[in-house]
Amino acid sequence: MDITPLLFSGCQSLDIPITPEQLNKFQLYCDFLIEYNQNVNLTAVTYPPEIVKKHFLDSLYPLSQGLIPPNSSCADVGTGAGFPGVPLAIMRPDLEFTLIDAQKKRLTFLQQLLERIELKNCSLMHARAEDAGRSVRENFSCVLTRAVARMSVLSELCLPLVLPGGTLICYKGPDAQNELSGCQSALKLLGSAPPQIIDCLGLENSHKLIILRKISHTPPTYPRKAGIPAKNPLF
């Protein structure tokens, strides 16, 4: 199915310019995801128009808000089938993305995808977020994460990756505000300014973005060892 008219109109409505070359990359991405998903479960969303709305346009929303500065070094934590990192990398060749995931099967798919769509500004990292938070600590000016964990866990997993002065962007559902209950002291400890919530207007869902701006270094004790943040969250 040709998804390009739907994707083009969706990008127009979000005021995100898109070229024919980029549209073609998204078409190849959609086709390959559906094909690969028949043998390896990567997503429950397999109808092409739904892939456009729920994966592609959702991933691209930060571009409509000017949230990622030019030439940023970015990380996508728990990238899965490549969301949001690969769509953002398609649209912004000036960005350098590290796609991080703990499951090898997802990275195998992504390696084949990147070759198929000839995307040069992405690299892959096989690691748990807790381990990445030490091996590539404070390496990225922008870190993004989508559908990975609650904010009480995500903040500890992801803020150690962000350079002071950088930004953590968390894609969330309508319950975003509740996920931040009691967060103030923990976020301050991890080096973050108070959170900002952005409603994703113009999408066919009630998604939100939680924005954390990092203002100081994260103490070296964080993130704690693998599994501990989820079992004993900071808030």
C-alpha positions as CSV (number, residue, x, y, z in Angstrom):
1,M,0.0,0.0,0.0
2,D,1.2,3.5,-0.9
3,I,1.5,5.4,2.4
4,T,3.2,8.5,0.9
5,P,0.0,10.7,0.4
6,L,-1.1,10.0,4.0
7,L,2.4,10.7,5.4
8,F,2.8,13.8,3.3
9,S,-0.5,15.3,4.4
10,G,0.3,14.4,8.1
11,C,3.7,16.1,7.9
12,Q,2.0,19.1,6.3
13,S,-0.5,19.4,9.1
14,L,2.4,19.4,11.6
15,D,4.4,21.9,9.5
16,I,7.2,19.4,9.0
17,P,8.7,19.6,5.5
18,I,9.4,16.3,3.8
19,T,11.1,15.5,0.5
20,P,10.2,12.8,-2.1
21,E,13.4,10.9,-1.1
22,Q,12.3,10.9,2.5
23,L,8.8,9.7,1.6
24,N,10.4,6.8,-0.3
25,K,12.5,5.8,2.7
26,F,9.4,5.7,4.9
27,Q,7.6,3.6,2.3
28,L,10.5,1.1,2.3
29,Y,10.5,1.2,6.1
30,C,6.8,0.4,6.3
31,D,7.0,-2.4,3.7
32,F,10.0,-4.0,5.4
33,L,8.5,-3.7,8.9
34,I,5.3,-5.5,7.8
35,E,7.3,-8.2,6.0
36,Y,9.8,-8.8,8.8
37,N,7.0,-8.7,11.4
38,Q,5.5,-11.8,9.9
39,N,8.3,-13.9,11.4
40,V,9.6,-11.7,14.2
41,N,7.2,-9.9,16.5
42,L,8.3,-6.3,16.5
43,T,5.0,-4.4,16.6
44,A,1.3,-5.0,17.0
45,V,0.5,-2.3,14.5
46,T,0.7,-3.8,11.0
47,Y,-1.9,-1.9,8.9
48,P,0.0,0.7,6.8
49,P,-2.1,3.8,7.6
50,E,-1.9,2.9,11.3
51,I,1.9,2.6,11.0
52,V,1.9,6.1,9.6
53,K,-0.3,7.6,12.3
54,K,0.8,5.6,15.4
55,H,4.5,5.2,14.6
56,F,5.8,7.6,12.0
57,L,4.0,10.8,12.7
58,D,4.1,10.2,16.5
59,S,7.8,9.7,16.3
60,L,8.3,13.0,14.3
61,Y,6.2,15.2,16.6
62,P,9.3,16.8,18.4
63,L,10.3,18.3,15.1
64,S,7.1,20.3,15.0
65,Q,8.1,21.8,18.3
66,G,11.7,22.5,17.4
67,L,12.9,20.4,20.3
68,I,16.0,18.9,18.7
69,P,18.8,21.5,17.9
70,P,20.8,21.2,14.7
71,N,23.7,18.7,14.6
72,S,22.8,17.1,17.9
73,S,24.2,13.8,19.0
74,C,21.1,11.7,19.9
75,A,20.2,8.4,21.6
76,D,17.0,6.4,21.3
77,V,16.7,4.2,24.4
78,G,14.7,1.0,24.0
79,T,14.4,1.7,20.3
80,G,12.5,-1.5,19.4
81,A,11.6,-1.4,15.8
82,G,13.3,2.0,15.5
83,F,10.8,4.4,17.0
84,P,11.4,7.3,17.3
85,G,15.0,7.2,16.3
86,V,14.8,6.0,12.7
87,P,12.0,8.4,11.5
88,L,13.8,11.3,13.1
89,A,17.1,10.3,11.5
90,I,15.4,10.1,8.1
91,M,14.0,13.6,8.5
92,R,17.1,15.1,10.0
93,P,20.4,14.0,8.4
94,D,22.2,16.5,10.5
95,L,21.5,14.4,13.6
96,E,23.7,11.5,14.7
97,F,21.6,8.7,16.3
98,T,22.7,5.8,18.5
99,L,19.8,3.3,18.7
100,I,20.0,1.4,22.0
101,D,18.2,-1.9,22.7
102,A,18.8,-4.9,24.9
103,Q,17.2,-7.4,22.5
104,K,19.5,-8.6,19.7
105,K,16.5,-9.6,17.4
106,R,15.5,-5.9,17.2
107,L,19.0,-4.8,16.3
108,T,19.2,-7.5,13.7
109,F,16.1,-6.0,12.1
110,L,17.4,-2.5,12.4
111,Q,20.7,-3.4,10.8
112,Q,18.9,-4.8,7.7
113,L,16.6,-1.8,7.7
114,L,19.4,0.8,7.8
115,E,21.1,-0.9,4.8
116,R,17.8,-1.2,2.9
117,I,16.9,2.5,3.2
118,E,20.5,3.6,3.0
119,L,20.5,5.6,6.3
120,K,24.0,6.6,7.3
121,N,23.4,8.7,10.4
122,C,22.5,5.8,12.8
123,S,24.6,3.4,14.7
124,L,23.4,0.4,16.9
125,M,24.2,-0.4,20.5
126,H,23.3,-3.7,22.1
127,A,22.9,-2.9,25.8
128,R,20.6,-2.5,28.7
129,A,19.9,1.2,29.5
130,E,21.6,0.7,33.0
131,D,24.8,-0.4,31.3
132,A,24.6,2.3,28.6
133,G,24.3,4.8,31.3
134,R,27.9,4.0,32.3
135,S,29.6,3.1,29.0
136,V,28.3,6.2,27.1
137,R,27.6,8.4,30.1
138,E,26.7,12.0,29.3
139,N,27.5,11.5,25.6
140,F,24.3,12.9,24.1
141,S,22.7,16.3,23.8
142,C,19.3,14.8,23.2
143,V,18.0,11.4,24.4
144,L,14.6,10.1,23.4
145,T,12.5,7.2,24.6
146,R,9.1,5.8,23.7
147,A,7.0,3.1,25.3
148,V,9.7,1.8,27.5
149,A,8.8,2.4,31.2
150,R,7.2,4.8,33.7
151,M,8.9,8.1,34.4
152,S,10.0,6.9,37.8
153,V,12.2,4.4,36.1
154,L,13.0,6.2,32.8
155,S,14.4,9.3,34.6
156,E,17.1,7.2,36.3
157,L,17.8,5.1,33.1
158,C,18.0,8.0,30.7
159,L,19.2,11.2,32.4
160,P,22.7,9.7,33.0
161,L,23.1,9.6,29.2
162,V,22.3,13.3,28.7
163,L,25.0,16.0,28.7
164,P,24.4,18.9,31.0
165,G,22.6,21.4,28.9
166,G,20.9,18.6,26.9
167,T,17.3,17.3,26.9
168,L,15.5,14.1,27.6
169,I,12.3,13.6,25.6
170,C,9.9,11.0,26.8
171,Y,6.9,10.0,24.6
172,K,3.9,9.3,26.9
173,G,0.2,8.6,26.9
174,P,-2.6,10.7,28.5
175,D,-1.5,9.6,32.0
176,A,1.8,11.6,31.8
177,Q,1.0,14.0,34.6
178,N,0.3,11.2,37.0
179,E,3.6,9.5,36.2
180,L,5.3,12.6,37.5
181,S,3.7,12.5,40.9
182,G,6.3,13.1,43.6
183,C,9.1,13.5,41.1
184,Q,10.6,16.8,42.1
185,S,13.4,15.7,44.5
186,A,14.4,12.7,42.4
187,L,14.7,14.7,39.2
188,K,16.7,17.4,41.0
189,L,19.0,14.7,42.3
190,L,19.5,13.3,38.8
191,G,20.4,16.7,37.5
192,S,17.1,17.7,35.8
193,A,15.2,20.9,35.9
194,P,11.4,20.6,36.6
195,P,9.5,18.7,33.9
196,Q,7.6,20.3,31.0
197,I,4.6,18.5,29.4
198,I,3.6,19.1,25.8
199,D,0.3,18.0,24.4
200,C,0.8,16.4,20.9
201,L,-1.9,18.4,19.2
202,G,-2.7,17.4,15.6
203,L,-2.2,13.7,16.1
204,E,-5.0,11.2,16.2
205,N,-4.2,10.2,19.8
206,S,-3.9,11.9,23.2
207,H,-0.1,11.5,23.5
208,K,2.1,13.9,25.3
209,L,5.8,14.6,25.5
210,I,7.6,15.0,28.9
211,I,10.6,17.2,28.5
212,L,13.4,17.1,31.0
213,R,16.2,19.7,30.7
214,K,19.4,18.6,32.3
215,I,21.1,21.3,34.3
216,S,23.8,19.5,36.2
217,H,25.8,16.2,36.2
218,T,24.1,13.0,37.4
219,P,25.8,11.6,40.5
220,P,28.0,8.6,39.6
221,T,25.9,6.2,41.7
222,Y,23.1,6.4,39.0
223,P,21.9,4.5,37.2
224,R,21.9,1.7,39.7
225,K,22.6,-1.9,38.6
226,A,20.4,-3.6,36.1
227,G,16.9,-4.3,37.4
228,I,17.1,-2.2,40.5
229,P,15.5,1.0,39.1
230,A,12.4,-0.9,38.0
231,K,12.2,-2.8,41.4
232,N,12.9,0.2,43.5
233,P,12.1,3.4,41.6
234,L,13.2,6.8,43.0
235,F,9.7,8.2,43.0
